[in-house]
């Protein structure tokens, strides 16, 4: 069974203090790994898709990387508006259309 | 272009009742997936539909059912509601049934079962 574990569960940073969020996964053939941002009471907002080990994607202060066992979401010089829950999900080659999600990391950035 | 829309936004039901949730995908998207998200947890996969056919089903009881219409909109039905069905129900659309396509989520329907 596909599994996704995210750590830490919660992360508090000062504005400008860079850090990384971890997503460890086990899947029977990775088709894609996805990162989403979710604000309270809203649906997840798509951020990145990574398909193969070594791939990297960047968007503003966020950078996602992928290895064969885990993905990292690096946040550089975060701002208070980056505060949200960040979700990681995987799709397996054997189960098209189904995303298996982790429970997320809740990031709080203090000014 | 409008994003994924869901209705209603909030719903309160009592145990044993039935509920229907609705979703309209992004224009041009032919696949709709449904997820249940309990507070503090990640979304759990319920169903995927593509071209009106069920393409995948998660570990949910038969009380949960869904369908997709010719215009690619979708309904999720839940019968005999239990307290544990209280959650945020999310609909996601993608361009095709192939998982290479990103899924874009709607705002969700908050269901409360009393």
Interface residues (C-beta under 8 A of the other chain):
Chain A: X4 X31 X32 X34 X36 X41 X42 X43 X44 X45 X46 X49 X51 X87 X89 X91 X95 X96 X97 X98 X99 X100 X101 X102 X103 X104
Chain B: X4 X31 X33 X35 X40 X41 X42 X43 X44 X45 X48 X50 X55 X56 X58 X88 X90 X92 X94 X97 X98 X99 X100 X102 X103 X104 X105 X106 X107 X108 X110
